[in-house]
Amino acid sequence: MTFSDHKQVSGDFRTSRFYTKYFLLLNLHRLISIQELEYSLETIKFNLKGIYTRQFYTKQGFRKVKDQYIPHRELFIRQSNQFFDDYSIFNYSQERLSLFKEILEKCHQNNIKLYIFSSPIHARQLEVMRVMEKYTIFEQWKRDLVNTIEQVNQQYPNQEPFFLFDFTGYNSITTEAIPGKDSQEQMKWHTERSHYKKELANLVLEILLNYPSRNDNLPEDFGILINNNNIESHLANIRSQQRKYHENFPHELIEIENLAKKISVK
């Protein structure tokens, strides 16, 4: 979504502490305002009550709303509805791709170690892309990322190259079964279509930070290093895994297609 020209970028970066070494002066009005004092007192009050440490988050990692528990499937449905709208106006921006390249170049120029990966969204989200006829754009986006990374690596042959790890697809992690409606069962890896749990984040970090070594206990189909040499075979393999997902989870396809029909009627 960040590579869509409909995605607005916040304009507050130049006033952030990362923009200049004189951030204290830049943010002086924030540090001594009545509003900030009120925020600070409110935080102290919450901490004394133990709200943040004992009660603030649900088991799913979300903030509590009147002790309400939202089943996983309900969360998936809500997120699907949101992304049907987002994908309907999605327009792939080459300008955003240029900005990505600029980030890579600046990291090389300033000796910044950069870890690049696609987040392990649940396979159901890919099905929303497919129904909205955006999946081929998603594949082209991966090709473009790979090509951009390798272009920049060639520009800086004396620097440690950047790598791209793909955690998306229909692998053994991202095809985790979603509990039925009203079920209180907890998913192991995911909360909903794009947010996942600490346990899954730790798997991602283990693969990224230990490369080129890899623990034998990690799933072989999770976290694939992609480049210009294997991108087409990698995408073809995901397509094959997609067909298996359709065979194993036909009820998910039916639900997503029904949701899409409801959105189109509205």
Contacts in CASP RR format, 6 or more apart in sequence:
PFRMAT RR
TARGET T0000
AUTHOR 0000-0000-0000
METHOD contacts of the structure
MODEL  1
MTFSDHKQVSGDFRTSRFYTKYFLLLNLHRLISIQELEYSLETIKFNLKG
IYTRQFYTKQGFRKVKDQYIPHRELFIRQSNQFFDDYSIFNYSQERLSLF
KEILEKCHQNNIKLYIFSSPIHARQLEVMRVMEKYTIFEQWKRDLVNTIE
QVNQQYPNQEPFFLFDFTGYNSITTEAIPGKDSQEQMKWHTERSHYKKEL
ANLVLEILLNYPSRNDNLPEDFGILINNNNIESHLANIRSQQRKYHENFP
HELIEIENLAKKISVK
1 7 0 8 1.000
1 86 0 8 1.000
1 90 0 8 1.000
2 96 0 8 1.000
3 92 0 8 1.000
3 93 0 8 1.000
3 96 0 8 1.000
3 97 0 8 1.000
3 100 0 8 1.000
3 141 0 8 1.000
4 86 0 8 1.000
4 89 0 8 1.000
4 90 0 8 1.000
4 91 0 8 1.000
4 92 0 8 1.000
4 93 0 8 1.000
4 96 0 8 1.000
5 91 0 8 1.000
5 92 0 8 1.000
5 93 0 8 1.000
5 95 0 8 1.000
5 96 0 8 1.000
6 86 0 8 1.000
6 89 0 8 1.000
6 90 0 8 1.000
6 91 0 8 1.000
7 96 0 8 1.000
13 19 0 8 1.000
15 26 0 8 1.000
15 27 0 8 1.000
16 23 0 8 1.000
17 23 0 8 1.000
17 26 0 8 1.000
17 27 0 8 1.000
19 26 0 8 1.000
20 26 0 8 1.000
24 31 0 8 1.000
30 36 0 8 1.000
46 52 0 8 1.000
46 56 0 8 1.000
47 53 0 8 1.000
55 64 0 8 1.000
56 63 0 8 1.000
56 64 0 8 1.000
57 63 0 8 1.000
57 64 0 8 1.000
58 64 0 8 1.000
58 69 0 8 1.000
58 70 0 8 1.000
59 69 0 8 1.000
59 186 0 8 1.000
60 70 0 8 1.000
60 72 0 8 1.000
60 75 0 8 1.000
60 186 0 8 1.000
60 191 0 8 1.000
61 191 0 8 1.000
61 197 0 8 1.000
62 70 0 8 1.000
62 191 0 8 1.000
69 184 0 8 1.000
71 179 0 8 1.000
71 180 0 8 1.000
71 181 0 8 1.000
71 182 0 8 1.000
71 183 0 8 1.000
71 184 0 8 1.000
72 178 0 8 1.000
72 179 0 8 1.000
72 183 0 8 1.000
72 185 0 8 1.000
72 186 0 8 1.000
72 187 0 8 1.000
72 190 0 8 1.000
72 191 0 8 1.000
72 192 0 8 1.000
73 178 0 8 1.000
73 179 0 8 1.000
73 180 0 8 1.000
73 181 0 8 1.000
73 183 0 8 1.000
74 181 0 8 1.000
75 191 0 8 1.000
75 192 0 8 1.000
76 122 0 8 1.000
76 124 0 8 1.000
76 178 0 8 1.000
76 192 0 8 1.000
76 193 0 8 1.000
77 255 0 8 1.000
77 259 0 8 1.000
78 192 0 8 1.000
79 125 0 8 1.000
79 192 0 8 1.000
79 193 0 8 1.000
79 194 0 8 1.000
80 124 0 8 1.000
80 125 0 8 1.000
80 128 0 8 1.000
80 193 0 8 1.000
80 256 0 8 1.000
80 259 0 8 1.000
81 259 0 8 1.000
81 263 0 8 1.000
83 125 0 8 1.000
83 128 0 8 1.000
83 193 0 8 1.000
84 128 0 8 1.000
84 132 0 8 1.000
84 259 0 8 1.000
84 260 0 8 1.000
84 263 0 8 1.000
85 263 0 8 1.000
87 128 0 8 1.000
87 129 0 8 1.000
87 132 0 8 1.000
87 134 0 8 1.000
88 132 0 8 1.000
88 263 0 8 1.000
90 132 0 8 1.000
90 134 0 8 1.000
90 137 0 8 1.000
92 137 0 8 1.000
92 140 0 8 1.000
92 141 0 8 1.000
97 144 0 8 1.000
97 148 0 8 1.000
100 145 0 8 1.000
100 148 0 8 1.000
101 148 0 8 1.000
101 151 0 8 1.000
101 152 0 8 1.000
103 114 0 8 1.000
104 114 0 8 1.000
104 148 0 8 1.000
104 149 0 8 1.000
104 152 0 8 1.000
104 162 0 8 1.000
105 152 0 8 1.000
105 155 0 8 1.000
105 156 0 8 1.000
106 112 0 8 1.000
107 113 0 8 1.000
107 114 0 8 1.000
107 162 0 8 1.000
108 152 0 8 1.000
108 155 0 8 1.000
108 156 0 8 1.000
108 159 0 8 1.000
108 162 0 8 1.000
109 156 0 8 1.000
111 159 0 8 1.000
113 160 0 8 1.000
114 162 0 8 1.000
115 208 0 8 1.000
115 209 0 8 1.000
116 145 0 8 1.000
116 149 0 8 1.000
116 162 0 8 1.000
116 163 0 8 1.000
116 164 0 8 1.000
116 165 0 8 1.000
117 164 0 8 1.000
117 165 0 8 1.000
117 166 0 8 1.000
117 167 0 8 1.000
117 204 0 8 1.000
117 208 0 8 1.000
117 223 0 8 1.000
118 142 0 8 1.000
118 164 0 8 1.000
118 165 0 8 1.000
118 166 0 8 1.000
118 167 0 8 1.000
118 168 0 8 1.000
119 167 0 8 1.000
119 168 0 8 1.000
119 194 0 8 1.000
119 196 0 8 1.000
119 204 0 8 1.000
120 167 0 8 1.000
120 168 0 8 1.000
120 173 0 8 1.000
120 174 0 8 1.000
120 189 0 8 1.000
120 196 0 8 1.000
120 200 0 8 1.000
120 204 0 8 1.000
120 222 0 8 1.000
120 223 0 8 1.000
121 168 0 8 1.000
121 174 0 8 1.000
121 193 0 8 1.000
121 194 0 8 1.000
122 174 0 8 1.000
122 175 0 8 1.000
122 176 0 8 1.000
122 178 0 8 1.000
122 190 0 8 1.000
122 192 0 8 1.000
122 193 0 8 1.000
122 194 0 8 1.000
122 196 0 8 1.000
123 169 0 8 1.000
123 170 0 8 1.000
123 174 0 8 1.000
123 175 0 8 1.000
123 242 0 8 1.000
123 245 0 8 1.000
124 178 0 8 1.000
124 193 0 8 1.000
124 252 0 8 1.000
124 256 0 8 1.000
125 193 0 8 1.000
125 194 0 8 1.000
126 135 0 8 1.000
126 138 0 8 1.000
126 168 0 8 1.000
126 169 0 8 1.000
126 170 0 8 1.000
126 242 0 8 1.000
127 245 0 8 1.000
127 252 0 8 1.000
127 253 0 8 1.000
127 256 0 8 1.000
128 193 0 8 1.000
128 256 0 8 1.000
128 260 0 8 1.000
129 135 0 8 1.000
129 138 0 8 1.000
130 242 0 8 1.000
131 256 0 8 1.000
131 257 0 8 1.000
131 260 0 8 1.000
132 260 0 8 1.000
139 235 0 8 1.000
142 166 0 8 1.000
142 226 0 8 1.000
142 231 0 8 1.000
142 235 0 8 1.000
143 231 0 8 1.000
143 235 0 8 1.000
145 164 0 8 1.000
146 164 0 8 1.000
146 226 0 8 1.000
146 227 0 8 1.000
146 228 0 8 1.000
146 231 0 8 1.000
147 228 0 8 1.000
149 162 0 8 1.000
149 163 0 8 1.000
149 164 0 8 1.000
149 227 0 8 1.000
150 227 0 8 1.000
150 228 0 8 1.000
152 162 0 8 1.000
153 159 0 8 1.000
153 161 0 8 1.000
153 162 0 8 1.000
163 211 0 8 1.000
163 225 0 8 1.000
163 227 0 8 1.000
164 225 0 8 1.000
164 226 0 8 1.000
164 227 0 8 1.000
165 207 0 8 1.000
165 208 0 8 1.000
165 211 0 8 1.000
165 223 0 8 1.000
165 224 0 8 1.000
165 225 0 8 1.000
165 226 0 8 1.000
166 223 0 8 1.000
166 224 0 8 1.000
166 225 0 8 1.000
166 226 0 8 1.000
166 234 0 8 1.000
167 173 0 8 1.000
167 174 0 8 1.000
167 204 0 8 1.000
167 222 0 8 1.000
167 223 0 8 1.000
168 174 0 8 1.000
168 238 0 8 1.000
169 238 0 8 1.000
169 241 0 8 1.000
169 242 0 8 1.000
170 238 0 8 1.000
170 241 0 8 1.000
170 242 0 8 1.000
170 244 0 8 1.000
170 245 0 8 1.000
171 219 0 8 1.000
171 221 0 8 1.000
171 222 0 8 1.000
171 223 0 8 1.000
171 241 0 8 1.000
172 219 0 8 1.000
172 221 0 8 1.000
172 222 0 8 1.000
173 189 0 8 1.000
173 200 0 8 1.000
173 203 0 8 1.000
173 219 0 8 1.000
173 222 0 8 1.000
174 222 0 8 1.000
175 245 0 8 1.000
175 248 0 8 1.000
175 249 0 8 1.000
176 187 0 8 1.000
176 188 0 8 1.000
176 189 0 8 1.000
176 190 0 8 1.000
177 187 0 8 1.000
177 249 0 8 1.000
178 187 0 8 1.000
178 252 0 8 1.000
179 185 0 8 1.000
179 187 0 8 1.000
187 197 0 8 1.000
188 197 0 8 1.000
188 199 0 8 1.000
189 196 0 8 1.000
189 197 0 8 1.000
189 199 0 8 1.000
189 200 0 8 1.000
190 196 0 8 1.000
190 197 0 8 1.000
190 200 0 8 1.000
191 197 0 8 1.000
203 218 0 8 1.000
203 222 0 8 1.000
204 223 0 8 1.000
206 215 0 8 1.000
206 218 0 8 1.000
207 214 0 8 1.000
207 218 0 8 1.000
207 222 0 8 1.000
207 223 0 8 1.000
211 225 0 8 1.000
221 241 0 8 1.000
224 234 0 8 1.000
226 234 0 8 1.000
245 252 0 8 1.000
246 253 0 8 1.000
END
